[in-house]
Amino acid sequence: MAKKIRASHILVKTEQEANSILFDLKRGASFEDAAKKFSLCPSKSKGGDLGWFGRNMMVKEFEDTAFSLPVGELSKPVKTRFGYHIIKVTETQ
């Protein structure tokens, strides 16, 4: 099991918006470009990259999903108190 992961995300206000972006990503749109264009998180300037983090560093719903994803796979929209996230794990340790 990974102790630390590096992940990127796209944060939006509605599940409908998240599903629309996810639809485009699954058809080949660039995750980094979509993050820069649509994400509400300051990480959007880095293409959504959140850097490395371990357990108990993110909100539970986000963390549970991120730590369960294989590298390179996109999550379904994940609801947290911040909005809806599409998560992509880029590396694990």
C-alpha distances in whole Angstrom, upper triangle without the diagonal:
4,6,9,10,14,16,19,21,24,26,29,31,31,29,32,32,28,29,31,29,26,29,30,27,27,30,29,30,28,25,26,30,29,27,30,33,31,29,30,28,29,26,28,30,27,26,24,21,20,18,15,14,12,11,15,17,17,19,17,18,17,14,13,14,12,9,9,11,11,13,16,17,19,18,21,23,21,24,24,27,27,27,25,23,22,18,17,14,15,13,9,9
4,6,7,10,12,16,18,22,24,27,29,30,28,31,30,26,27,30,27,25,28,29,25,25,29,27,28,26,23,24,27,27,25,27,30,29,26,27,25,26,22,25,26,23,23,21,18,16,15,11,11,9,10,13,14,15,17,16,17,15,12,12,13,11,7,9,10,10,11,14,15,17,17,20,22,20,23,22,25,25,26,24,21,20,16,15,11,12,10,6,5
4,7,11,13,17,19,23,24,27,30,31,29,32,31,28,29,32,29,27,30,31,27,28,31,30,30,27,24,25,28,28,25,28,31,30,26,27,24,25,22,25,26,23,23,21,18,16,14,10,9,6,7,11,12,14,16,15,17,15,12,13,14,12,9,12,13,14,14,17,18,20,19,22,23,21,23,22,25,24,26,24,21,21,17,16,13,14,11,8,6
4,7,10,13,16,20,21,25,27,28,27,30,29,25,27,29,27,25,28,28,25,26,29,27,27,24,21,21,25,25,22,24,27,26,23,24,21,21,18,21,22,19,20,17,14,12,10,6,5,4,7,11,10,12,15,15,16,14,11,13,13,10,9,12,13,13,12,15,17,18,18,21,22,20,22,21,23,22,24,22,19,19,15,14,11,11,9,6,5
4,6,10,13,16,18,22,25,26,25,27,26,22,24,26,23,21,25,25,21,22,25,24,23,21,18,18,21,21,19,21,24,23,20,22,19,19,16,18,20,17,17,14,11,10,8,5,6,7,9,12,11,12,15,15,15,12,10,12,12,8,7,10,10,10,9,12,13,14,15,18,19,17,20,19,22,21,21,20,16,15,12,10,7,8,6,4,6
4,7,10,14,16,20,23,24,24,26,24,21,23,24,21,20,23,23,19,21,23,21,21,18,15,14,18,18,16,18,21,20,18,19,16,16,13,15,16,13,13,11,8,7,5,4,6,9,12,14,12,12,15,16,16,13,11,14,13,9,10,13,11,12,9,11,13,13,14,18,18,17,20,19,21,20,20,19,15,14,10,9,6,6,5,6,9
4,7,10,13,16,20,21,20,22,20,17,19,20,17,16,19,19,16,18,20,19,18,15,12,12,15,15,12,15,18,17,14,16,13,14,11,12,14,12,11,8,6,6,6,7,8,11,13,15,13,11,14,15,14,11,10,13,11,7,9,12,10,11,9,9,11,10,11,14,15,14,17,16,19,17,17,15,12,10,7,6,4,5,7,9,12
4,7,10,14,17,18,18,20,17,14,17,18,14,14,17,17,13,16,18,17,15,12,9,9,12,11,9,11,14,13,11,13,11,12,8,9,11,9,7,5,4,5,7,10,11,14,16,17,14,13,15,16,15,11,12,15,12,9,12,14,12,13,11,10,11,10,11,14,13,13,16,16,18,15,15,13,10,8,6,5,6,7,10,12,15
4,6,10,13,15,14,16,14,11,14,15,12,11,15,15,12,15,17,16,14,12,8,9,12,10,7,10,12,11,8,10,9,11,8,8,12,10,8,5,7,7,10,13,13,16,17,17,15,12,13,15,13,10,12,14,12,10,13,15,13,14,13,12,12,9,9,11,10,10,12,13,15,12,12,10,6,5,4,6,9,10,13,15,19
4,7,10,12,12,13,11,8,11,12,9,10,13,13,11,14,16,16,13,12,8,9,10,8,5,8,9,7,5,8,7,10,9,7,11,11,9,6,9,10,14,16,17,19,20,20,18,15,15,17,15,12,14,16,14,13,16,17,15,17,16,14,14,11,11,11,9,10,12,12,14,11,10,8,5,5,7,9,12,14,17,19,22
4,7,9,10,12,10,8,12,13,10,12,15,15,14,17,19,19,16,15,12,12,13,10,8,10,11,8,5,5,6,10,9,9,13,13,11,9,12,12,15,18,17,20,20,19,17,14,13,16,13,11,14,16,14,14,18,19,17,20,19,18,17,13,12,12,9,9,10,10,11,8,6,6,5,7,9,12,15,17,20,21,24
4,6,8,9,7,6,10,11,10,11,14,15,15,17,19,19,17,16,14,14,14,11,10,12,11,7,6,6,8,12,13,11,15,16,14,12,15,15,19,21,21,23,23,22,20,17,16,18,15,14,17,19,17,17,21,21,20,22,22,20,19,15,14,13,10,10,10,11,11,8,6,5,7,9,12,15,18,20,23,25,28
4,7,9,7,8,11,12,12,14,16,17,18,20,22,23,20,20,17,18,18,15,13,15,14,10,9,8,11,14,16,14,18,19,18,15,19,18,22,24,24,25,25,24,22,18,16,18,16,15,19,20,18,19,23,23,22,25,25,24,22,18,16,15,11,11,9,10,10,8,5,6,9,12,15,18,21,23,26,28,31
4,5,5,6,9,10,11,12,14,16,17,19,20,22,20,20,18,19,19,15,15,17,15,12,11,11,14,18,18,17,21,22,20,17,21,21,24,26,25,27,26,25,24,20,18,19,16,16,19,20,18,19,23,23,22,25,25,23,21,17,15,13,9,10,9,11,12,10,7,6,9,11,15,18,22,24,27,29,32
4,5,5,6,9,10,10,12,14,15,16,18,20,18,20,17,19,19,16,15,18,17,13,13,14,16,20,20,18,22,23,20,18,21,21,24,26,25,26,25,25,24,20,18,18,15,15,18,18,16,18,21,20,19,22,23,21,19,15,13,10,7,8,8,11,13,12,8,6,9,10,14,17,20,23,26,27,30
4,5,5,6,9,10,11,13,14,15,17,19,17,19,17,20,19,15,16,18,16,13,14,15,18,21,21,19,23,24,21,19,22,23,27,28,28,29,29,28,27,23,21,22,18,18,22,22,19,21,24,23,22,24,25,23,20,16,15,12,9,12,12,15,16,15,11,9,12,12,16,19,22,25,28,30,33
4,5,5,6,9,10,11,12,14,16,17,15,16,15,16,15,12,12,15,12,9,10,12,15,18,18,16,19,20,18,16,20,21,24,26,26,28,28,27,26,22,21,22,19,18,21,22,19,20,24,23,21,24,24,21,19,15,14,12,9,12,12,15,16,14,11,9,10,11,14,17,21,23,26,28,32
4,5,5,6,9,10,10,12,14,16,14,15,12,15,15,11,11,14,13,9,10,12,14,17,16,15,18,19,16,14,17,18,21,23,23,25,25,24,23,19,18,19,16,14,18,18,15,16,20,19,17,20,20,18,15,12,10,8,6,9,10,13,15,13,9,6,7,7,11,13,17,19,23,24,28
4,5,5,6,9,10,10,13,15,13,15,14,16,16,13,14,17,15,12,13,15,17,21,20,18,21,22,18,17,20,21,24,26,25,27,27,27,26,22,21,21,17,16,20,19,16,17,21,20,18,20,20,18,15,12,11,8,7,10,12,15,18,16,13,9,10,9,12,14,18,21,24,26,29
4,5,5,7,9,10,11,13,12,14,13,16,15,11,13,16,13,11,13,15,18,21,20,18,21,21,18,17,20,22,25,27,27,29,29,30,28,25,24,24,21,19,23,23,19,20,24,23,20,22,22,19,17,13,13,11,10,14,15,18,20,18,15,12,12,11,14,16,20,22,25,28,31
4,5,5,6,9,10,11,9,10,9,12,11,7,9,12,10,8,10,13,15,18,17,14,17,18,14,14,17,19,22,24,25,27,27,28,26,22,22,23,20,18,21,21,18,18,22,21,18,20,19,16,15,11,12,11,10,13,15,17,19,17,14,11,10,9,12,13,17,18,22,25,28
4,5,5,6,9,10,9,11,9,13,13,10,11,14,13,12,12,15,17,20,18,16,19,19,15,14,17,18,21,23,23,25,25,26,25,22,21,21,18,16,19,19,16,16,19,18,15,17,17,14,11,8,9,8,8,12,14,17,20,18,15,11,10,7,10,11,15,17,20,22,26
4,6,5,7,9,9,12,11,15,14,11,14,17,15,14,15,19,20,23,21,19,22,22,18,17,20,22,25,26,27,29,29,30,29,25,25,25,21,20,23,22,19,19,22,21,18,19,19,16,14,11,12,10,11,15,17,20,23,21,18,14,14,11,14,14,18,20,23,25,29
4,5,5,7,6,9,9,12,11,9,12,14,13,12,14,18,19,22,20,17,20,20,16,16,19,21,24,26,27,29,30,31,29,26,26,27,23,21,24,24,21,20,24,23,19,20,19,16,14,12,13,13,13,17,19,22,24,22,19,16,15,12,14,14,18,19,23,25,29
4,5,5,4,6,6,10,10,8,11,13,13,12,14,17,18,20,18,16,18,17,13,14,16,19,21,23,24,26,27,28,27,24,24,25,22,19,21,22,18,17,20,20,16,17,16,12,11,9,11,11,12,16,18,21,24,21,19,15,13,10,12,11,14,15,19,22,26
4,6,7,9,10,13,14,12,14,17,17,16,17,21,21,24,21,19,22,21,17,17,19,21,23,24,26,27,28,29,28,25,25,25,22,20,22,22,18,18,21,19,16,16,15,12,10,8,11,11,13,16,20,22,25,24,21,17,15,12,13,12,15,16,20,22,26
4,6,9,11,14,14,12,16,18,17,17,19,22,23,25,23,21,23,22,18,19,21,24,25,27,29,31,31,33,31,29,29,29,26,24,26,26,22,22,24,23,19,19,18,15,13,12,15,15,16,20,23,25,28,26,23,20,18,15,16,15,18,19,22,25,29
4,6,9,12,11,11,14,16,16,16,18,22,22,24,21,19,20,19,16,17,19,22,23,25,27,29,31,32,30,28,29,29,26,24,25,26,22,21,24,23,19,18,17,13,13,12,15,16,17,21,24,26,29,26,24,21,18,15,16,14,17,17,20,23,27
4,6,9,8,7,11,12,12,13,14,18,19,21,18,16,17,16,13,14,16,20,21,24,26,28,30,31,29,26,27,28,25,23,24,25,22,21,24,23,20,19,18,14,14,12,15,16,16,20,22,24,27,24,22,19,17,13,15,14,17,16,20,23,27
4,5,5,6,9,10,11,12,13,17,17,18,16,13,14,13,9,11,13,17,18,21,23,26,28,29,27,24,26,27,24,21,23,24,21,19,22,22,19,18,16,12,13,12,15,16,17,19,22,24,26,23,21,18,16,13,13,12,15,14,18,21,25
4,6,5,6,9,10,10,11,14,14,15,13,10,12,11,7,8,10,13,15,18,20,22,24,25,23,21,22,23,21,18,19,21,18,16,19,19,16,16,14,11,11,9,12,14,14,16,19,20,22,20,18,15,12,10,10,9,11,11,15,18,22
4,5,5,6,9,10,10,13,13,13,10,8,9,8,4,6,8,12,14,17,19,22,24,25,23,21,22,24,22,19,20,22,19,17,20,21,18,18,16,13,14,13,15,17,17,18,20,21,23,20,19,17,14,12,12,10,13,12,15,19,22
4,5,5,6,9,10,13,14,14,12,9,10,10,6,9,12,15,17,20,23,26,28,28,26,23,25,26,24,21,23,25,22,20,23,24,21,21,19,16,17,15,17,18,18,20,22,23,24,21,19,18,15,13,14,14,16,16,19,23,26
4,5,5,6,7,11,12,14,12,9,11,11,8,9,12,15,18,21,22,25,26,27,24,22,22,24,22,19,21,23,20,19,22,23,20,20,19,16,16,13,15,15,14,17,18,20,21,18,16,14,12,11,12,12,16,16,20,23,26
4,5,5,5,8,9,10,8,5,8,8,5,5,9,12,14,18,19,22,24,24,21,19,19,22,20,16,19,21,18,17,20,21,19,20,18,15,16,13,14,15,14,15,17,17,19,15,14,13,10,9,11,11,14,14,18,21,24
4,6,6,9,9,9,8,5,6,7,5,7,10,13,16,19,21,24,26,26,23,21,22,24,23,20,22,24,22,20,23,25,22,23,21,18,19,17,18,19,17,19,20,20,21,17,17,16,14,13,14,14,17,17,20,23,26
4,6,9,11,12,11,8,9,11,9,10,14,16,19,23,24,27,29,29,26,23,24,26,24,21,24,26,23,22,25,26,24,25,23,20,20,18,19,19,17,19,20,21,21,18,16,15,14,14,16,16,19,20,23,26,29
4,7,9,11,11,8,11,13,10,10,14,16,19,22,23,26,27,26,24,21,21,23,21,18,21,23,21,20,24,24,22,24,22,20,19,16,16,16,14,16,16,17,18,14,13,12,11,11,14,15,19,19,23,26,29
4,5,8,8,6,9,11,9,7,11,12,16,19,20,22,23,23,20,17,17,20,18,15,18,20,18,17,21,22,20,22,21,19,18,15,15,15,13,14,14,14,15,12,10,10,9,10,12,14,16,18,21,23,26
4,7,8,7,10,12,12,10,13,13,17,20,20,23,23,22,19,16,16,19,18,15,18,21,19,18,22,24,22,24,23,22,21,18,17,17,14,15,14,13,13,9,9,10,10,12,14,16,19,20,23,25,28
4,5,6,9,10,10,8,10,10,13,16,16,19,20,19,16,14,14,17,17,14,16,19,18,16,20,22,21,23,21,20,20,18,17,18,15,15,14,13,13,9,10,11,10,12,13,15,17,18,20,22,24
4,5,6,8,10,8,10,9,13,16,16,20,21,20,17,15,16,20,19,16,18,22,21,19,22,24,23,25,23,22,22,20,20,21,19,18,18,16,16,13,14,15,13,15,15,16,18,18,21,22,25
4,5,5,7,5,6,6,9,13,14,17,19,19,16,14,16,19,18,15,16,20,18,16,19,21,20,21,19,18,19,17,18,19,17,17,18,17,17,14,15,15,12,13,12,13,14,15,17,19,21
4,5,5,4,7,9,12,16,17,21,22,22,19,17,18,21,20,17,19,22,20,18,21,23,21,22,20,18,19,17,17,19,17,17,18,18,18,15,15,14,12,12,13,13,15,15,18,21,24
4,6,7,9,11,13,16,18,22,24,24,21,19,21,24,23,20,21,25,23,20,23,25,23,24,22,20,21,19,21,22,21,21,22,21,22,18,18,18,16,16,16,16,17,17,19,22,25
4,5,6,8,10,13,16,20,22,23,19,18,20,23,22,19,20,23,21,18,21,23,21,21,18,17,19,18,19,21,20,20,22,21,22,19,19,19,16,15,14,14,15,13,16,19,21
4,6,9,11,15,17,20,22,23,20,18,20,23,21,18,19,22,19,17,20,21,19,19,17,15,16,14,16,18,17,18,20,20,22,18,18,16,14,12,12,11,13,12,15,18,21
4,6,9,12,14,17,19,20,17,15,17,19,18,14,15,18,16,14,17,19,16,18,15,14,15,13,14,16,15,15,17,16,18,15,15,13,10,10,9,9,11,11,14,17,20
4,6,9,11,15,17,18,15,14,16,18,18,14,15,18,16,13,15,18,16,16,14,13,15,14,15,18,17,17,19,18,20,17,17,16,13,12,10,9,9,9,11,14,16
4,7,8,12,14,15,11,10,13,16,16,12,12,16,15,11,14,17,15,17,15,15,16,15,15,18,17,16,17,16,18,15,16,16,12,12,10,10,10,10,11,13,15
4,7,10,13,15,12,12,15,17,18,14,13,17,16,13,14,17,16,16,14,15,17,16,17,20,20,19,20,19,21,18,20,19,16,15,12,12,10,9,10,11,12
4,7,11,13,10,11,15,16,17,14,12,15,15,12,12,15,15,15,13,15,17,17,18,21,21,19,21,20,21,20,21,20,17,17,13,13,10,10,8,9,9
4,7,9,7,8,12,13,15,12,9,13,13,10,10,14,14,16,14,16,18,18,17,20,20,18,19,18,19,18,20,19,16,17,13,13,11,12,11,10,10
4,7,6,8,12,12,14,12,9,11,13,10,9,13,14,16,15,18,19,19,18,21,21,18,20,18,20,20,21,21,18,18,15,15,13,14,12,10,10
4,6,7,10,9,12,11,7,9,12,10,8,12,14,16,17,19,19,19,18,20,20,17,18,16,18,19,20,20,18,19,16,16,14,16,15,12,12
4,6,7,7,11,10,8,10,13,12,11,14,17,19,20,22,22,21,19,21,20,17,17,15,16,17,19,19,17,19,17,18,16,19,18,16,16
4,7,9,12,10,8,11,13,12,12,15,17,19,19,21,21,20,19,21,19,16,17,14,15,15,17,18,16,18,15,17,15,17,17,15,16
4,6,8,7,6,9,11,10,11,14,15,18,18,19,19,18,16,17,16,13,13,10,12,11,14,14,12,14,12,14,14,16,17,16,17
4,6,6,6,9,10,11,12,14,16,19,20,21,20,18,15,16,14,11,10,7,9,9,12,12,12,14,13,16,16,19,19,19,20
4,5,5,6,8,10,10,12,14,18,19,21,19,18,15,16,14,11,10,8,10,12,13,13,13,15,14,16,16,19,20,18,20
4,6,5,6,9,10,11,13,16,18,19,17,15,12,12,11,7,7,6,9,11,11,10,10,12,11,14,15,18,19,19,21
4,6,5,6,9,10,11,14,15,16,15,13,10,11,10,7,8,7,10,10,11,10,8,9,8,11,12,15,16,16,18
4,5,5,6,8,10,13,14,16,15,14,12,14,13,10,12,10,13,13,14,13,11,12,10,12,11,14,14,13,15
4,6,6,6,9,13,14,16,15,14,11,13,13,10,12,11,15,16,16,14,13,13,11,13,12,16,16,14,16
4,6,5,6,10,12,13,11,10,7,9,10,8,10,11,15,15,15,12,10,10,8,10,10,14,15,14,16
4,5,5,9,10,11,10,9,8,11,11,10,13,13,16,16,16,13,10,10,7,7,7,10,11,11,13
4,6,8,10,12,12,12,11,14,15,13,16,16,19,19,19,17,14,13,10,10,8,11,11,9,11
4,7,10,12,10,11,9,12,14,13,16,16,20,20,20,17,15,13,11,11,9,13,13,11,13
4,6,8,6,8,7,10,13,12,16,17,21,20,19,16,14,11,9,8,7,10,11,10,13
4,6,6,9,10,13,16,16,19,21,24,24,23,20,16,14,11,9,7,9,9,9,12
4,6,9,11,14,17,17,21,22,25,24,23,20,16,14,11,7,5,5,6,7,11
4,7,10,13,15,17,20,22,25,23,22,19,15,12,10,6,6,6,8,11,14
4,7,10,13,14,18,20,23,22,20,17,14,10,8,6,7,9,11,13,16
4,7,9,11,15,17,20,19,17,13,10,7,6,5,8,10,13,15,19
4,6,7,11,14,17,16,14,11,8,6,5,7,9,12,15,16,19
4,6,10,13,16,16,13,9,8,6,8,10,13,16,19,19,23
4,7,10,13,12,9,6,5,5,8,11,14,17,20,21,24
4,7,10,10,8,5,5,7,8,12,14,17,20,20,23
4,7,8,6,5,7,9,11,15,17,20,23,23,26
4,5,5,6,8,11,12,16,18,21,23,23,25
4,6,8,10,14,15,19,21,24,25,25,28
4,7,9,12,14,17,19,22,24,24,27
4,7,10,13,16,19,21,24,25,27
4,7,10,13,16,19,22,23,26
4,6,10,12,15,18,19,22
4,7,10,13,16,18,21
4,7,10,12,14,17
4,6,9,12,15
4,6,8,11
4,7,11
4,7
4
